[in-house]
Amino acid sequence: MDDLEFERLLKTTRLKLDDIERAAIQKDIEEVIGYFEKIGEIDTEGEEKAYHPIKVDARLREDSVSKFADVDMLKRQTKLHDGYIIGPKL
């Protein structure tokens, strides 16, 4: 990673680093990029693609509709607006 790329990364992440931190983090990032380059060199031609390395049985439950038992309690315990339940702000 050259200095220009590193500067753009710092600007994007809004990090303010002193010279010692810069050198250490730039070295760490270059090391991680090196690992990814090594992974990219692995010859996988002819290998079966492993999208799910562990077999997953996608058993779906059967949907069913049921009435809520205590509608009055629900109305007392929740905030409503025009018949809709108001949930917490996220």
N, CA, C and O atoms as a GROMACS GRO file, in nm:
protein
  360
    1MET      N    1   0.086  -0.116   0.000
    1MET     CA    2   0.000   0.000   0.000
    1MET      C    3   0.091   0.123   0.000
    1MET      O    4   0.173   0.141   0.090
    2ASP      N    5   0.076   0.206  -0.100
    2ASP     CA    6   0.160   0.325  -0.106
    2ASP      C    7   0.102   0.435  -0.016
    2ASP      O    8  -0.008   0.422   0.036
    3ASP      N    9   0.176   0.542  -0.001
    3ASP     CA   10   0.138   0.649   0.090
    3ASP      C   11   0.008   0.717   0.047
    3ASP      O   12  -0.073   0.756   0.132
    4LEU      N   13  -0.013   0.733  -0.084
    4LEU     CA   14  -0.134   0.796  -0.132
    4LEU      C   15  -0.258   0.714  -0.096
    4LEU      O   16  -0.359   0.768  -0.051
    5GLU      N   17  -0.250   0.582  -0.116
    5GLU     CA   18  -0.362   0.494  -0.079
    5GLU      C   19  -0.387   0.500   0.072
    5GLU      O   20  -0.502   0.503   0.116
    6PHE      N   21  -0.280   0.500   0.149
    6PHE     CA   22  -0.294   0.506   0.294
    6PHE      C   23  -0.358   0.637   0.337
    6PHE      O   24  -0.441   0.639   0.427
    7GLU      N   25  -0.319   0.747   0.274
    7GLU     CA   26  -0.380   0.877   0.305
    7GLU      C   27  -0.530   0.876   0.276
    7GLU      O   28  -0.609   0.926   0.355
    8ARG      N   29  -0.568   0.817   0.162
    8ARG     CA   30  -0.711   0.808   0.127
    8ARG      C   31  -0.786   0.722   0.228
    8ARG      O   32  -0.900   0.752   0.264
    9LEU      N   33  -0.722   0.614   0.274
    9LEU     CA   34  -0.783   0.528   0.375
    9LEU      C   35  -0.804   0.605   0.505
    9LEU      O   36  -0.910   0.595   0.566
   10LEU      N   37  -0.704   0.681   0.548
   10LEU     CA   38  -0.718   0.760   0.670
   10LEU      C   39  -0.827   0.865   0.657
   10LEU      O   40  -0.903   0.889   0.751
   11LYS      N   41  -0.835   0.927   0.539
   11LYS     CA   42  -0.939   1.027   0.517
   11LYS      C   43  -1.078   0.963   0.521
   11LYS      O   44  -1.170   1.018   0.580
   12THR      N   45  -1.092   0.846   0.458
   12THR     CA   46  -1.220   0.776   0.456
   12THR      C   47  -1.263   0.734   0.596
   12THR      O   48  -1.380   0.746   0.631
   13THR      N   49  -1.168   0.685   0.674
   13THR     CA   50  -1.200   0.637   0.809
   13THR      C   51  -1.198   0.748   0.913
   13THR      O   52  -1.233   0.726   1.029
   14ARG      N   53  -1.156   0.866   0.872
   14ARG     CA   54  -1.150   0.983   0.960
   14ARG      C   55  -1.061   0.959   1.083
   14ARG      O   56  -1.091   1.004   1.193
   15LEU      N   57  -0.953   0.886   1.060
   15LEU     CA   58  -0.858   0.860   1.167
   15LEU      C   59  -0.750   0.967   1.167
   15LEU      O   60  -0.702   1.009   1.062
   16LYS      N   61  -0.714   1.010   1.285
   16LYS     CA   62  -0.603   1.104   1.300
   16LYS      C   63  -0.496   1.031   1.381
   16LYS      O   64  -0.516   0.997   1.497
   17LEU      N   65  -0.381   1.007   1.316
   17LEU     CA   66  -0.275   0.928   1.377
   17LEU      C   67  -0.147   1.007   1.384
   17LEU      O   68  -0.118   1.090   1.298
   18ASP      N   69  -0.069   0.981   1.489
   18ASP     CA   70   0.065   1.041   1.492
   18ASP      C   71   0.158   0.952   1.408
   18ASP      O   72   0.116   0.848   1.359
   19ASP      N   73   0.281   0.993   1.392
   19ASP     CA   74   0.374   0.924   1.302
   19ASP      C   75   0.400   0.779   1.344
   19ASP      O   76   0.411   0.692   1.258
   20ILE      N   77   0.409   0.754   1.474
   20ILE     CA   78   0.434   0.618   1.521
   20ILE      C   79   0.314   0.527   1.492
   20ILE      O   80   0.331   0.414   1.446
   21GLU      N   81   0.194   0.578   1.519
   21GLU     CA   82   0.073   0.500   1.491
   21GLU      C   83   0.058   0.474   1.342
   21GLU      O   84   0.022   0.364   1.299
   22ARG      N   85   0.087   0.576   1.263
   22ARG     CA   86   0.078   0.562   1.116
   22ARG      C   87   0.166   0.449   1.066
   22ARG      O   88   0.121   0.364   0.989
   23ALA      N   89   0.289   0.449   1.110
   23ALA     CA   90   0.384   0.348   1.062
   23ALA      C   91   0.338   0.208   1.104
   23ALA      O   92   0.345   0.115   1.024
   24ALA      N   93   0.293   0.195   1.228
   24ALA     CA   94   0.251   0.064   1.277
   24ALA      C   95   0.127   0.014   1.204
   24ALA      O   96   0.121  -0.103   1.164
   25ILE      N   97   0.029   0.100   1.186
   25ILE     CA   98  -0.094   0.058   1.119
   25ILE      C   99  -0.071   0.032   0.972
   25ILE      O  100  -0.126  -0.064   0.917
   26GLN      N  101   0.008   0.114   0.906
   26GLN     CA  102   0.037   0.091   0.765
   26GLN      C  103   0.108  -0.043   0.747
   26GLN      O  104   0.078  -0.117   0.653
   27LYS      N  105   0.200  -0.075   0.836
   27LYS     CA  106   0.269  -0.204   0.831
   27LYS      C  107   0.170  -0.318   0.849
   27LYS      O  108   0.176  -0.418   0.777
   28ASP      N  109   0.078  -0.306   0.947
   28ASP     CA  110  -0.021  -0.410   0.971
   28ASP      C  111  -0.113  -0.430   0.851
   28ASP      O  112  -0.144  -0.544   0.814
   29ILE      N  113  -0.156  -0.320   0.790
   29ILE     CA  114  -0.244  -0.330   0.674
   29ILE      C  115  -0.171  -0.397   0.557
   29ILE      O  116  -0.229  -0.480   0.488
   30GLU      N  117  -0.046  -0.361   0.536
   30GLU     CA  118   0.030  -0.425   0.429
   30GLU      C  119   0.047  -0.574   0.454
   30GLU      O  120   0.045  -0.653   0.360
   31GLU      N  121   0.061  -0.613   0.580
   31GLU     CA  122   0.074  -0.754   0.614
   31GLU      C  123  -0.057  -0.829   0.584
   31GLU      O  124  -0.055  -0.939   0.529
   32VAL      N  125  -0.170  -0.769   0.619
   32VAL     CA  126  -0.300  -0.831   0.591
   32VAL      C  127  -0.321  -0.843   0.440
   32VAL      O  128  -0.367  -0.947   0.392
   33ILE      N  129  -0.289  -0.739   0.366
   33ILE     CA  130  -0.302  -0.744   0.220
   33ILE      C  131  -0.214  -0.855   0.163
   33ILE      O  132  -0.253  -0.923   0.069
   34GLY      N  133  -0.096  -0.872   0.220
   34GLY     CA  134  -0.007  -0.980   0.177
   34GLY      C  135  -0.070  -1.117   0.198
   34GLY      O  136  -0.056  -1.206   0.114
   35TYR      N  137  -0.140  -1.135   0.310
   35TYR     CA  138  -0.209  -1.263   0.334
   35TYR      C  139  -0.316  -1.288   0.228
   35TYR      O  140  -0.329  -1.400   0.178
   36PHE      N  141  -0.391  -1.184   0.195
   36PHE     CA  142  -0.494  -1.201   0.092
   36PHE      C  143  -0.432  -1.231  -0.044
   36PHE      O  144  -0.487  -1.309  -0.122
   37GLU      N  145  -0.317  -1.172  -0.073
   37GLU     CA  146  -0.250  -1.202  -0.199
   37GLU      C  147  -0.205  -1.348  -0.202
   37GLU      O  148  -0.215  -1.413  -0.306
   38LYS      N  149  -0.156  -1.400  -0.088
   38LYS     CA  150  -0.118  -1.541  -0.081
   38LYS      C  151  -0.239  -1.631  -0.102
   38LYS      O  152  -0.229  -1.732  -0.173
   39ILE      N  153  -0.351  -1.596  -0.043
   39ILE     CA  154  -0.474  -1.674  -0.062
   39ILE      C  155  -0.514  -1.672  -0.209
   39ILE      O  156  -0.557  -1.774  -0.263
   40GLY      N  157  -0.499  -1.556  -0.274
   40GLY     CA  158  -0.533  -1.544  -0.414
   40GLY      C  159  -0.446  -1.628  -0.506
   40GLY      O  160  -0.487  -1.659  -0.618
   41GLU      N  161  -0.327  -1.666  -0.460
   41GLU     CA  162  -0.236  -1.747  -0.541
   41GLU      C  163  -0.269  -1.896  -0.537
   41GLU      O  164  -0.213  -1.973  -0.615
   42ILE      N  165  -0.358  -1.937  -0.448
   42ILE     CA  166  -0.392  -2.079  -0.436
   42ILE      C  167  -0.464  -2.124  -0.562
   42ILE      O  168  -0.560  -2.060  -0.606
   43ASP      N  169  -0.418  -2.235  -0.619
   43ASP     CA  170  -0.479  -2.288  -0.740
   43ASP      C  171  -0.604  -2.368  -0.702
   43ASP      O  172  -0.594  -2.474  -0.640
   44THR      N  173  -0.719  -2.317  -0.739
   44THR     CA  174  -0.844  -2.385  -0.708
   44THR      C  175  -0.912  -2.437  -0.835
   44THR      O  176  -1.028  -2.479  -0.832
   45GLU      N  177  -0.841  -2.434  -0.945
   45GLU     CA  178  -0.897  -2.480  -1.072
   45GLU      C  179  -0.936  -2.627  -1.059
   45GLU      O  180  -0.856  -2.710  -1.015
   46GLY      N  181  -1.057  -2.658  -1.099
   46GLY     CA  182  -1.105  -2.796  -1.095
   46GLY      C  183  -1.159  -2.837  -0.959
   46GLY      O  184  -1.212  -2.947  -0.945
   47GLU      N  185  -1.146  -2.752  -0.860
   47GLU     CA  186  -1.197  -2.784  -0.727
   47GLU      C  187  -1.345  -2.751  -0.720
   47GLU      O  188  -1.393  -2.658  -0.785
   48GLU      N  189  -1.415  -2.827  -0.640
   48GLU     CA  190  -1.557  -2.800  -0.619
   48GLU      C  191  -1.569  -2.674  -0.532
   48GLU      O  192  -1.500  -2.660  -0.432
   49LYS      N  193  -1.658  -2.585  -0.574
   49LYS     CA  194  -1.676  -2.461  -0.499
   49LYS      C  195  -1.750  -2.493  -0.368
   49LYS      O  196  -1.848  -2.566  -0.369
   50ALA      N  197  -1.702  -2.438  -0.259
   50ALA     CA  198  -1.760  -2.463  -0.128
   50ALA      C  199  -1.831  -2.338  -0.078
   50ALA      O  200  -1.776  -2.262   0.002
   51TYR      N  201  -1.953  -2.318  -0.125
   51TYR     CA  202  -2.029  -2.203  -0.079
   51TYR      C  203  -2.073  -2.223   0.065
   51TYR      O  204  -2.078  -2.128   0.144
   52HIS      N  205  -2.106  -2.346   0.099
   52HIS     CA  206  -2.143  -2.381   0.236
   52HIS      C  207  -2.054  -2.498   0.277
   52HIS      O  208  -2.086  -2.613   0.249
   53PRO      N  209  -1.944  -2.470   0.343
   53PRO     CA  210  -1.853  -2.578   0.379
   53PRO      C  211  -1.918  -2.682   0.470
   53PRO      O  212  -1.874  -2.796   0.474
   54ILE      N  213  -2.021  -2.642   0.541
   54ILE     CA  214  -2.095  -2.735   0.626
   54ILE      C  215  -2.232  -2.752   0.564
   54ILE      O  216  -2.300  -2.654   0.534
   55LYS      N  217  -2.273  -2.877   0.546
   55LYS     CA  218  -2.404  -2.901   0.485
   55LYS      C  219  -2.513  -2.847   0.578
   55LYS      O  220  -2.517  -2.878   0.697
   56VAL      N  221  -2.601  -2.767   0.520
   56VAL     CA  222  -2.709  -2.706   0.596
   56VAL      C  223  -2.841  -2.756   0.540
   56VAL      O  224  -2.871  -2.740   0.422
   57ASP      N  225  -2.920  -2.817   0.627
   57ASP     CA  226  -3.055  -2.858   0.587
   57ASP      C  227  -3.147  -2.740   0.612
   57ASP      O  228  -3.168  -2.699   0.726
   58ALA      N  229  -3.203  -2.687   0.506
   58ALA     CA  230  -3.291  -2.571   0.518
   58ALA      C  231  -3.433  -2.618   0.541
   58ALA      O  232  -3.518  -2.613   0.452
   59ARG      N  233  -3.458  -2.665   0.662
   59ARG     CA  234  -3.593  -2.709   0.695
   59ARG      C  235  -3.676  -2.587   0.733
   59ARG      O  236  -3.643  -2.515   0.828
   60LEU      N  237  -3.782  -2.565   0.660
   60LEU     CA  238  -3.868  -2.451   0.688
   60LEU      C  239  -3.990  -2.497   0.766
   60LEU      O  240  -4.044  -2.605   0.740
   61ARG      N  241  -4.031  -2.416   0.860
   61ARG     CA  242  -4.151  -2.451   0.935
   61ARG      C  243  -4.273  -2.411   0.853
   61ARG      O  244  -4.266  -2.326   0.765
   62GLU      N  245  -4.382  -2.473   0.882
   62GLU     CA  246  -4.505  -2.441   0.813
   62GLU      C  247  -4.567  -2.320   0.882
   62GLU      O  248  -4.584  -2.319   1.003
   63ASP      N  249  -4.602  -2.220   0.804
   63ASP     CA  250  -4.664  -2.100   0.860
   63ASP      C  251  -4.809  -2.127   0.893
   63ASP      O  252  -4.878  -2.200   0.822
   64SER      N  253  -4.854  -2.067   1.000
   64SER     CA  254  -4.996  -2.078   1.036
   64SER      C  255  -5.039  -1.946   1.098
   64SER      O  256  -4.960  -1.877   1.162
   65VAL      N  257  -5.163  -1.912   1.079
   65VAL     CA  258  -5.219  -1.789   1.132
   65VAL      C  259  -5.298  -1.823   1.258
   65VAL      O  260  -5.377  -1.917   1.260
   66SER      N  261  -5.273  -1.747   1.363
   66SER     CA  262  -5.351  -1.767   1.485
   66SER      C  263  -5.381  -1.632   1.546
   66SER      O  264  -5.302  -1.538   1.533
   67LYS      N  265  -5.493  -1.622   1.612
   67LYS     CA  266  -5.532  -1.496   1.674
   67LYS      C  267  -5.456  -1.478   1.804
   67LYS      O  268  -5.430  -1.574   1.876
   68PHE      N  269  -5.421  -1.353   1.833
   68PHE     CA  270  -5.358  -1.321   1.960
   68PHE      C  271  -5.464  -1.332   2.068
   68PHE      O  272  -5.574  -1.279   2.052
   69ALA      N  273  -5.433  -1.399   2.177
   69ALA     CA  274  -5.533  -1.432   2.279
   69ALA      C  275  -5.588  -1.310   2.350
   69ALA      O  276  -5.710  -1.302   2.370
   70ASP      N  277  -5.506  -1.216   2.389
   70ASP     CA  278  -5.553  -1.105   2.472
   70ASP      C  279  -5.527  -0.972   2.401
   70ASP      O  280  -5.430  -0.902   2.432
   71VAL      N  281  -5.613  -0.937   2.307
   71VAL     CA  282  -5.597  -0.814   2.229
   71VAL      C  283  -5.608  -0.692   2.318
   71VAL      O  284  -5.537  -0.593   2.297
   72ASP      N  285  -5.696  -0.696   2.420
   72ASP     CA  286  -5.711  -0.581   2.510
   72ASP      C  287  -5.582  -0.555   2.587
   72ASP      O  288  -5.543  -0.439   2.604
   73MET      N  289  -5.515  -0.660   2.633
   73MET     CA  290  -5.389  -0.643   2.703
   73MET      C  291  -5.285  -0.581   2.610
   73MET      O  292  -5.208  -0.495   2.652
   74LEU      N  293  -5.282  -0.624   2.485
   74LEU     CA  294  -5.188  -0.569   2.388
   74LEU      C  295  -5.213  -0.420   2.370
   74LEU      O  296  -5.118  -0.342   2.362
   75LYS      N  297  -5.338  -0.381   2.362
   75LYS     CA  298  -5.372  -0.240   2.345
   75LYS      C  299  -5.332  -0.158   2.468
   75LYS      O  300  -5.291  -0.043   2.454
   76ARG      N  301  -5.345  -0.216   2.587
   76ARG     CA  302  -5.308  -0.144   2.709
   76ARG      C  303  -5.156  -0.130   2.723
   76ARG      O  304  -5.108  -0.031   2.778
   77GLN      N  305  -5.081  -0.227   2.674
   77GLN     CA  306  -4.937  -0.231   2.695
   77GLN      C  307  -4.856  -0.163   2.586
   77GLN      O  308  -4.735  -0.148   2.600
   78THR      N  309  -4.919  -0.123   2.478
   78THR     CA  310  -4.843  -0.064   2.367
   78THR      C  311  -4.898   0.073   2.332
   78THR      O  312  -5.011   0.108   2.366
   79LYS      N  313  -4.815   0.150   2.263
   79LYS     CA  314  -4.858   0.279   2.212
   79LYS      C  315  -4.911   0.257   2.071
   79LYS      O  316  -4.848   0.190   1.990
   80LEU      N  317  -5.025   0.314   2.044
   80LEU     CA  318  -5.087   0.298   1.913
   80LEU      C  319  -5.101   0.434   1.845
   80LEU      O  320  -5.114   0.538   1.910
   81HIS      N  321  -5.098   0.429   1.713
   81HIS     CA  322  -5.122   0.548   1.632
   81HIS      C  323  -5.199   0.503   1.508
   81HIS      O  324  -5.148   0.426   1.427
   82ASP      N  325  -5.321   0.550   1.496
   82ASP     CA  326  -5.408   0.512   1.383
   82ASP      C  327  -5.418   0.360   1.368
   82ASP      O  328  -5.423   0.309   1.256
   83GLY      N  329  -5.423   0.289   1.480
   83GLY     CA  330  -5.439   0.145   1.475
   83GLY      C  331  -5.310   0.067   1.457
   83GLY      O  332  -5.314  -0.056   1.455
   84TYR      N  333  -5.195   0.136   1.444
   84TYR     CA  334  -5.067   0.070   1.427
   84TYR      C  335  -4.988   0.078   1.557
   84TYR      O  336  -5.000   0.176   1.631
   85ILE      N  337  -4.909  -0.023   1.585
   85ILE     CA  338  -4.826  -0.024   1.706
   85ILE      C  339  -4.702   0.061   1.679
   85ILE      O  340  -4.638   0.046   1.575
   86ILE      N  341  -4.669   0.148   1.774
   86ILE     CA  342  -4.551   0.231   1.764
   86ILE      C  343  -4.437   0.158   1.832
   86ILE      O  344  -4.443   0.129   1.952
   87GLY      N  345  -4.333   0.128   1.757
   87GLY     CA  346  -4.216   0.058   1.811
   87GLY      C  347  -4.110   0.157   1.854
   87GLY      O  348  -4.123   0.277   1.830
   88PRO      N  349  -4.005   0.107   1.917
   88PRO     CA  350  -3.897   0.197   1.960
   88PRO      C  351  -3.819   0.251   1.842
   88PRO      O  352  -3.809   0.186   1.738
   89LYS      N  353  -3.765   0.371   1.858
   89LYS     CA  354  -3.682   0.430   1.752
   89LYS      C  355  -3.549   0.358   1.750
   89LYS      O  356  -3.492   0.327   1.855
   90LEU      N  357  -3.498   0.332   1.631
   90LEU     CA  358  -3.370   0.265   1.616
   90LEU      C  359  -3.265   0.361   1.570
   90LEU      O  360  -3.149   0.322   1.552
   0.00000   0.00000   0.00000
